[in-house]
Amino acid sequence: MVDAQPEPEKRSKLPIVCLVLVILCLAGGYSLHRLNEQIRNAYVVGWVAEMVVEHLKANNNQLPKNWDDLRDDYRTRIERVRQ
């Protein structure tokens, strides 16, 4: 007589394989998301550094006291990017 049910060993591997694939997909998606954020943050650091340098040049080498001091430098930077 032929048994129609798969062997227990084969049946128990399928859910584990599916679970591993789902975990790998989620981890890959999360890694891509984090990579995208890190790339954006790298550009932001460069922009802020350039704004601080411009502020130093325009204000006799005085460091900005807060973010409001960089508003004019930010506007200058935006205008340069649009050109």
C-alpha positions as CSV (number, residue, x, y, z in Angstrom):
1,M,0.0,0.0,0.0
2,V,1.3,3.5,-0.9
3,D,1.3,6.1,1.8
4,A,-0.1,9.4,0.4
5,Q,1.4,11.6,3.2
6,P,5.0,13.0,2.8
7,E,7.5,11.7,5.3
8,P,7.6,13.7,8.5
9,E,11.2,14.7,7.9
10,K,10.4,16.4,4.6
11,R,7.2,18.0,5.9
12,S,9.0,19.7,8.8
13,K,11.7,21.3,6.6
14,L,9.3,23.4,4.5
15,P,8.1,25.8,7.2
16,I,11.7,26.3,8.4
17,V,12.9,27.1,4.9
18,C,10.0,29.5,4.4
19,L,10.7,31.2,7.8
20,V,14.4,31.6,6.9
21,L,13.6,33.1,3.5
22,V,11.1,35.6,5.1
23,I,13.8,36.6,7.7
24,L,16.4,37.0,5.0
25,C,14.0,39.2,2.9
26,L,13.2,41.4,5.9
27,A,16.8,41.7,6.9
28,G,17.8,42.7,3.3
29,G,15.0,45.3,3.1
30,Y,16.0,46.8,6.4
31,S,19.7,46.9,5.4
32,L,18.7,48.7,2.2
33,H,16.7,51.2,4.2
34,R,19.6,51.9,6.6
35,L,22.0,52.2,3.7
36,N,19.8,54.9,2.1
37,E,19.6,56.8,5.4
38,Q,23.4,56.6,5.8
39,I,24.0,58.0,2.4
40,R,21.6,60.9,3.0
41,N,23.3,61.6,6.4
42,A,26.7,61.7,4.7
43,Y,25.5,64.4,2.3
44,V,24.0,66.4,5.2
45,V,27.3,66.4,7.1
46,G,29.0,67.8,4.0
47,W,26.4,70.5,3.6
48,V,26.6,71.6,7.3
49,A,30.4,71.6,7.1
50,E,30.3,73.9,4.0
51,M,27.8,76.2,5.7
52,V,30.0,76.5,8.8
53,V,33.0,77.3,6.6
54,E,31.0,80.0,4.7
55,H,29.8,81.4,8.1
56,L,33.4,81.6,9.3
57,K,34.5,83.4,6.2
58,A,31.6,85.9,6.4
59,N,31.9,86.6,10.2
60,N,35.6,87.0,11.0
61,N,36.1,83.4,11.9
62,Q,33.4,83.4,14.6
63,L,31.7,80.1,15.0
64,P,27.9,80.0,14.8
65,K,26.2,80.1,18.2
66,N,23.2,78.1,17.1
67,W,21.4,76.9,13.9
68,D,19.8,80.3,13.4
69,D,23.2,81.8,12.7
70,L,23.4,79.4,9.6
71,R,20.2,80.5,8.0
72,D,21.8,82.9,5.5
73,D,24.5,80.4,4.7
74,Y,21.8,77.8,4.1
75,R,20.0,80.1,1.6
76,T,23.3,80.7,-0.2
77,R,24.0,77.0,-0.4
78,I,20.5,76.3,-1.8
79,E,21.0,79.0,-4.5
80,R,24.2,77.5,-5.6
81,V,22.7,74.0,-5.9
82,R,19.8,75.4,-8.1
83,Q,22.3,77.0,-10.6
